[in-house]
Protein backbone atom coordinates (compact mmCIF):
# COMPACT_ATOMS: atom_id res chain seq x y z
CA UNK A 1 0.00 0.00 0.00
CA UNK A 2 1.41 3.38 -0.99
CA UNK A 3 1.37 6.26 1.45
CA UNK A 4 -0.99 9.11 0.68
CA UNK A 5 -0.72 12.82 1.29
CA UNK A 6 -3.77 14.97 0.74
CA UNK A 7 -5.45 12.13 -1.20
CA UNK A 8 -2.52 11.90 -3.65
CA UNK A 9 -0.59 8.71 -3.95
CA UNK A 10 3.12 9.02 -3.33
CA UNK A 11 4.83 7.31 -6.22
CA UNK A 12 8.55 7.43 -5.46
CA UNK A 13 11.26 8.69 -3.14
CA UNK A 14 11.40 12.16 -4.69
CA UNK A 15 7.63 12.51 -4.35
CA UNK A 16 7.86 11.36 -0.73
CA UNK A 17 10.56 14.00 -0.09
CA UNK A 18 8.35 16.71 -1.58
CA UNK A 19 5.54 15.74 0.79
CA UNK A 20 7.81 15.25 3.84
CA UNK A 21 6.78 18.48 5.61
CA UNK A 22 3.17 17.23 5.70
CA UNK A 23 4.10 13.63 6.36
CA UNK A 24 6.51 14.62 9.13
CA UNK A 25 3.63 15.94 11.24
CA UNK A 26 1.91 12.55 10.96
CA UNK A 27 5.12 10.68 11.79
CA UNK A 28 5.69 12.83 14.88
CA UNK A 29 2.10 12.29 16.02
CA UNK A 30 2.48 8.54 15.55
CA UNK A 31 5.74 8.52 17.50
CA UNK A 32 3.98 10.18 20.43
CA UNK A 33 1.07 7.76 20.62
CA UNK A 34 0.76 5.89 23.85
CA UNK A 35 -0.78 2.81 22.27
CA UNK A 36 2.37 1.71 20.45
CA UNK A 37 5.43 0.22 22.07
CA UNK A 38 8.56 2.07 23.08
CA UNK A 39 10.58 0.24 20.42
CA UNK A 40 8.19 1.37 17.69
CA UNK A 41 8.27 4.94 19.01
CA UNK A 42 12.08 4.87 18.87
CA UNK A 43 12.03 3.56 15.30
CA UNK A 44 9.72 6.38 14.24
CA UNK A 45 11.83 9.01 16.01
CA UNK A 46 15.00 7.73 14.31
CA UNK A 47 13.21 7.60 10.96
CA UNK A 48 12.24 11.26 11.39
CA UNK A 49 15.82 12.22 12.27
CA UNK A 50 17.21 10.41 9.24
CA UNK A 51 14.67 11.79 6.77
CA UNK A 52 15.17 15.31 8.13
CA UNK A 53 18.81 15.05 7.04
CA UNK A 54 17.95 14.23 3.42
CA UNK A 55 18.29 17.13 1.03
CA UNK A 56 17.72 17.75 -2.67
CA UNK A 57 21.32 16.88 -3.54
CA UNK A 58 20.85 13.43 -1.97
CA UNK A 59 18.06 12.66 -4.41
CA UNK A 60 19.83 13.57 -7.65
C-alpha beads as a LAMMPS data file, in Angstrom:
LAMMPS data file: protein, C-alpha beads

60 atoms
59 bonds

1 atom types
1 bond types

-500.0 500.0 xlo xhi
-500.0 500.0 ylo yhi
-500.0 500.0 zlo zhi

Masses

1 110.0

Atoms # bond

1 1 1 0.000 0.000 0.000
2 1 1 1.414 3.375 -0.988
3 1 1 1.367 6.262 1.449
4 1 1 -0.986 9.108 0.678
5 1 1 -0.722 12.817 1.287
6 1 1 -3.775 14.967 0.741
7 1 1 -5.450 12.132 -1.199
8 1 1 -2.518 11.902 -3.646
9 1 1 -0.587 8.705 -3.951
10 1 1 3.123 9.022 -3.328
11 1 1 4.828 7.311 -6.224
12 1 1 8.553 7.429 -5.459
13 1 1 11.260 8.694 -3.136
14 1 1 11.400 12.162 -4.686
15 1 1 7.632 12.508 -4.355
16 1 1 7.865 11.363 -0.725
17 1 1 10.558 13.999 -0.091
18 1 1 8.346 16.709 -1.576
19 1 1 5.543 15.739 0.794
20 1 1 7.811 15.249 3.838
21 1 1 6.775 18.485 5.605
22 1 1 3.169 17.230 5.700
23 1 1 4.100 13.626 6.362
24 1 1 6.507 14.616 9.135
25 1 1 3.631 15.936 11.240
26 1 1 1.908 12.555 10.962
27 1 1 5.116 10.683 11.790
28 1 1 5.690 12.832 14.881
29 1 1 2.096 12.289 16.018
30 1 1 2.482 8.539 15.548
31 1 1 5.740 8.517 17.505
32 1 1 3.980 10.183 20.427
33 1 1 1.073 7.763 20.619
34 1 1 0.758 5.888 23.845
35 1 1 -0.776 2.806 22.270
36 1 1 2.375 1.710 20.455
37 1 1 5.433 0.216 22.066
38 1 1 8.556 2.069 23.079
39 1 1 10.579 0.245 20.422
40 1 1 8.186 1.371 17.694
41 1 1 8.271 4.942 19.005
42 1 1 12.081 4.870 18.872
43 1 1 12.029 3.560 15.297
44 1 1 9.718 6.378 14.245
45 1 1 11.834 9.010 16.014
46 1 1 14.996 7.733 14.314
47 1 1 13.211 7.601 10.957
48 1 1 12.240 11.259 11.386
49 1 1 15.824 12.215 12.274
50 1 1 17.214 10.415 9.236
51 1 1 14.671 11.786 6.767
52 1 1 15.172 15.306 8.128
53 1 1 18.815 15.048 7.041
54 1 1 17.947 14.233 3.421
55 1 1 18.294 17.126 1.032
56 1 1 17.717 17.746 -2.668
57 1 1 21.321 16.880 -3.544
58 1 1 20.849 13.431 -1.969
59 1 1 18.056 12.664 -4.414
60 1 1 19.827 13.569 -7.649

Bonds

1 1 1 2
2 1 2 3
3 1 3 4
4 1 4 5
5 1 5 6
6 1 6 7
7 1 7 8
8 1 8 9
9 1 9 10
10 1 10 11
11 1 11 12
12 1 12 13
13 1 13 14
14 1 14 15
15 1 15 16
16 1 16 17
17 1 17 18
18 1 18 19
19 1 19 20
20 1 20 21
21 1 21 22
22 1 22 23
23 1 23 24
24 1 24 25
25 1 25 26
26 1 26 27
27 1 27 28
28 1 28 29
29 1 29 30
30 1 30 31
31 1 31 32
32 1 32 33
33 1 33 34
34 1 34 35
35 1 35 36
36 1 36 37
37 1 37 38
38 1 38 39
39 1 39 40
40 1 40 41
41 1 41 42
42 1 42 43
43 1 43 44
44 1 44 45
45 1 45 46
46 1 46 47
47 1 47 48
48 1 48 49
49 1 49 50
50 1 50 51
51 1 51 52
52 1 52 53
53 1 53 54
54 1 54 55
55 1 55 56
56 1 56 57
57 1 57 58
58 1 58 59
59 1 59 60
